[in-house]
Amino acid sequence: MNRSILTKATTAAAAAALLAACANSSNGDEDGEGGIPGRVSIVVPFGAGGSLDTNARIMAECLKENTDSNWVVENREGGGGTTGVNYVLDADSDGSTVGYISSSGIALTPLQVDDAEYAMEDILPLTIVTGAPSVIVTAGDSPHESLDDLLDSNGDDHTLATTGALGVYQLVASRLAEESDVRAVPFDDAAAATTAALGSNADAAILELSDSLLEYVNGGELRALGTGADEPVESIPDAETFGEAGHDLPISTNYGVFVGSRDLPQETQDALNEAFTKCAADDKVIDRIGEQFVLDPVLTTDPAEDLLQEARAGYEAALGE
């Protein structure tokens, strides 16, 4: 064979091999450890800075340290959370794209958003890592000393700020409004609702319990009146549960759930659940997220399905469906 032709062919083959290697290293198709792809995107369906995003990033750091894979958090916001969920469901079913979303995003959002494009049955829950109950807070100098004080207003217009026109907190607030004098008022997000309560632009706000919210409560700037937890919460001892106060309301503890599509291979499901469970038990992860918010034990697919089914039944009843 002509030497120049041989040289060109060899050079072309080498270039093709190099391009293939680069493609493999960037697209994450190669296996990492135990069936997990070499690169995994964790899709959060809201913007950076919220509790879902923060906890996903904490878990991603642990997952990088404990698997052979590179874990990257992507924020894909829009559509009340549906844009990010649909992105996960439309991605390749090889484990290279998973979601970290709220339980209400799985069980409630498809009931409220007509163009959500997915139903709860389309989503495979992998691991429920965190749980945070709702809490109703009022300003530290508010005249409302208890949940009854807020709800029994003798005809006055007491406002309860929520974190948006959709979602579990608006649903709970609307139910409370049906049986009391309180009026649910949606704000753009949790930060705006918190500010409204702090500045007495609303009589109270219903929010997700978090370390940052506890700082306001412990500092006396906010007072916790009630909680959607099943049992009293140690960190907010003065807040009675909705059940104790005589209110039968839909589940308003929000859970952080790793999810994938239903076509995810069983080997990959098992490997992902093992990795998530290991990191949820990591002392550094627990310390950063907060011990009271990390489930012990976490819930993997079957018990996670049961919890979500229970939540959806409550949401359907509240919505009259």
C-alpha positions in Angstrom: 0.0 0.0 0.0 1.2 3.5 -0.7 2.9 4.9 2.4 1.1 8.3 2.2 -2.2 6.6 2.0 -1.3 4.3 5.0 -0.2 7.4 7.0 -3.4 9.3 6.2 -5.5 6.2 7.1 -3.7 5.8 10.4 -4.0 9.5 11.2 -7.7 9.4 10.5 -8.2 6.3 12.6 -6.3 7.9 15.5 -8.4 11.1 15.2 -11.6 9.1 15.2 -10.5 7.2 18.3 -9.7 10.5 20.0 -13.0 12.0 19.1 -14.8 8.9 20.4 -12.9 9.1 23.7 -13.7 12.7 24.1 -17.4 12.0 23.4 -17.5 9.2 25.9 -15.9 11.4 28.6 -18.4 14.2 28.1 -21.7 12.5 27.5 -21.5 10.2 30.5 -22.6 7.0 28.6 -19.8 4.9 30.1 -20.5 3.0 33.2 -19.4 4.4 36.5 -19.8 2.0 39.4 -22.4 -0.9 39.7 -24.5 0.2 36.7 -24.5 4.0 37.4 -23.4 6.0 34.4 -20.2 7.9 34.6 -21.9 11.3 34.6 -25.3 11.8 36.3 -27.4 15.0 36.1 -29.6 15.8 39.1 -32.4 18.0 37.8 -34.0 20.4 40.3 -37.2 21.9 38.8 -36.7 25.2 40.5 -34.1 27.9 40.6 -31.0 27.9 42.7 -31.1 28.7 46.4 -34.2 26.9 47.6 -34.1 23.9 50.0 -34.5 21.4 47.1 -31.5 22.9 45.3 -29.4 23.2 48.4 -30.0 19.6 49.5 -29.4 18.2 46.0 -26.0 19.9 46.0 -25.1 18.6 49.4 -26.1 15.1 48.2 -24.2 15.5 44.9 -20.9 16.3 46.8 -21.3 13.1 48.8 -22.2 11.0 45.7 -19.1 12.3 43.9 -17.0 11.1 46.8 -18.6 7.7 47.2 -19.1 6.6 43.6 -17.1 6.5 40.4 -19.5 8.9 38.8 -19.5 12.7 38.3 -22.7 14.2 39.7 -23.9 17.6 38.4 -27.0 19.6 39.6 -29.0 21.3 36.9 -31.8 23.8 37.6 -34.5 23.6 35.0 -37.3 25.9 36.3 -40.6 26.8 34.8 -44.2 25.6 34.6 -44.6 25.4 38.4 -41.9 22.7 38.4 -43.3 20.7 35.5 -40.5 21.7 33.1 -37.9 20.0 35.1 -39.9 16.9 35.7 -40.8 16.5 32.0 -37.1 16.9 31.2 -36.2 14.0 33.5 -39.0 11.8 32.0 -37.9 12.6 28.4 -34.2 11.9 29.0 -32.5 8.6 28.3 -33.6 5.9 30.7 -30.1 4.9 31.6 -29.7 6.6 34.9 -27.7 9.5 33.5 -30.6 11.9 34.4 -32.5 11.8 37.6 -34.7 14.4 39.3 -34.7 15.7 42.9 -38.2 17.0 43.4 -40.8 17.5 46.1 -43.4 15.0 47.0 -46.1 17.6 46.2 -44.6 18.0 42.8 -45.2 14.3 42.1 -48.6 13.9 43.8 -50.2 17.3 43.7 -48.9 19.3 40.7 -50.4 17.0 38.0 -53.8 17.4 39.7 -53.6 21.2 39.5 -51.7 21.9 36.3 -53.7 20.9 33.3 -50.7 21.0 30.9 -48.3 19.2 33.3 -47.9 16.5 30.6 -47.2 13.9 33.2 -49.1 11.9 35.9 -47.8 10.5 39.1 -47.7 7.0 37.6 -45.1 8.2 35.0 -42.6 8.9 37.8 -40.5 6.3 39.5 -39.7 7.3 43.0 -36.2 6.1 43.9 -35.3 7.4 47.4 -37.1 9.9 49.7 -34.2 11.5 51.6 -35.7 14.5 53.5 -38.9 15.6 55.0 -39.9 19.0 56.3 -43.3 19.8 57.7 -45.2 23.0 57.0 -45.3 25.6 59.8 -47.5 28.7 60.2 -45.5 31.6 61.5 -46.4 35.1 62.6 -44.2 38.2 63.5 -42.6 38.0 66.9 -44.6 41.0 68.1 -47.9 39.8 66.6 -50.9 39.8 68.8 -51.6 36.2 67.6 -50.4 33.9 70.4 -51.8 30.7 69.0 -53.3 29.2 65.9 -56.8 29.7 67.3 -56.0 33.5 67.7 -55.1 33.7 64.0 -58.1 31.7 62.7 -60.8 33.0 65.1 -60.6 36.6 64.1 -64.1 37.7 65.1 -64.8 38.9 61.5 -61.4 40.7 61.0 -59.6 40.0 57.8 -56.5 38.0 58.8 -54.2 37.2 55.9 -52.1 34.0 55.6 -49.3 34.4 53.1 -48.5 31.3 50.9 -45.6 30.5 48.6 -47.6 30.7 45.3 -51.0 30.2 43.8 -50.5 26.5 43.4 -48.9 23.9 45.6 -49.6 22.2 49.0 -49.3 25.4 51.1 -51.9 27.3 49.1 -54.1 24.2 49.2 -53.8 24.0 53.0 -54.3 27.7 53.4 -57.4 27.6 51.2 -58.9 24.8 53.3 -58.2 26.8 56.5 -59.9 29.8 54.9 -63.0 27.7 54.3 -63.5 27.1 58.0 -62.2 30.3 59.5 -61.8 34.1 58.9 -58.3 33.8 57.5 -57.7 34.7 53.9 -55.0 33.0 51.8 -52.8 35.3 49.9 -50.3 33.9 47.4 -46.8 35.5 47.2 -44.2 34.8 44.6 -42.0 32.4 46.6 -41.0 31.4 50.2 -38.7 34.4 50.6 -41.5 36.9 49.7 -44.0 35.1 52.0 -41.4 35.1 54.9 -40.8 38.8 54.4 -44.5 39.5 54.5 -44.8 37.8 57.9 -41.7 39.5 59.2 -42.9 42.9 58.2 -46.5 42.3 59.2 -47.6 42.8 55.6 -49.5 39.5 56.3 -50.8 38.3 59.6 -49.0 35.0 59.2 -47.3 32.8 56.6 -47.4 29.1 55.9 -43.9 27.8 55.0 -41.7 24.8 54.9 -39.7 24.4 58.1 -36.0 24.9 57.5 -32.9 25.8 59.4 -33.1 29.4 58.1 -36.7 29.8 59.2 -35.7 28.4 62.7 -33.1 31.1 63.0 -36.0 33.7 62.8 -38.0 31.7 65.3 -35.2 31.2 67.8 -34.2 34.9 67.4 -37.7 36.0 68.3 -38.4 37.7 64.9 -41.1 35.0 64.1 -43.3 32.9 66.3 -44.4 29.4 65.2 -48.2 28.9 65.8 -48.9 25.6 64.1 -47.4 22.8 62.0 -48.6 20.2 59.5 -46.4 17.5 61.1 -48.0 14.4 62.3 -46.5 14.9 65.8 -45.2 17.9 67.7 -41.9 19.1 66.4 -39.1 19.4 69.0 -37.6 22.5 67.5 -40.9 24.5 67.5 -42.5 23.2 70.8 -45.1 25.9 71.0 -46.6 25.0 67.6 -49.5 22.7 67.9 -50.2 20.2 65.0 -53.1 20.9 62.8 -54.6 17.6 64.1 -54.3 18.8 67.7 -56.1 22.0 66.7 -58.9 20.0 65.3 -58.2 20.5 61.6 -58.3 17.6 59.1 -56.0 18.9 56.4 -54.1 17.2 53.5 -50.5 16.2 54.2 -48.3 19.2 54.2 -45.0 17.7 55.1 -43.0 18.1 51.9 -40.4 15.4 51.0 -37.3 15.6 48.9 -37.4 12.7 46.4 -34.9 11.3 43.9 -36.8 10.1 40.9 -36.3 8.6 37.4 -38.5 7.3 34.6 -40.3 4.0 34.8 -38.0 2.5 32.2 -35.0 2.7 34.4 -33.2 -0.7 34.4 -33.6 -2.6 37.7 -29.8 -2.9 38.2 -29.5 0.9 37.9 -32.4 1.5 40.2 -30.8 -0.7 42.8 -27.4 1.0 42.4 -28.9 4.5 42.6 -30.9 3.6 45.7 -27.9 2.2 47.4 -25.8 5.3 46.6 -28.6 7.7 47.8 -29.1 5.6 51.0 -25.4 5.6 51.8 -25.1 9.4 51.4 -28.3 10.1 53.4 -26.6 8.3 56.3 -23.3 10.2 56.0 -22.6 12.3 59.1 -21.5 15.3 57.0 -24.7 15.3 54.9 -26.9 15.0 58.0 -25.1 17.8 59.7 -25.4 20.1 56.7 -29.0 19.3 55.8 -30.1 19.1 59.5 -30.7 15.9 61.5 -34.4 16.6 61.9 -34.9 16.9 58.1 -33.1 13.7 57.0 -35.2 10.6 57.2 -33.9 7.7 59.2 -34.3 5.4 57.5 -34.8 6.8 54.0 -37.7 5.4 52.0 -36.8 3.6 48.8 -39.2 2.7 45.9 -41.9 0.6 47.4 -42.5 2.5 50.7 -42.0 5.7 48.8 -44.8 4.8 46.4 -47.1 4.1 49.4 -46.4 7.5 50.9 -47.0 9.3 47.7 -50.3 7.4 47.1 -51.4 8.4 50.6 -50.5 12.0 49.9 -52.3 12.1 46.5 -55.5 10.6 48.1 -55.5 13.5 50.6 -54.9 16.1 47.8 -57.7 14.7 45.7 -60.1 14.8 48.6 -59.1 18.4 49.3 -59.6 19.4 45.6 -62.9 17.6 45.5 -61.7 15.1 42.8 
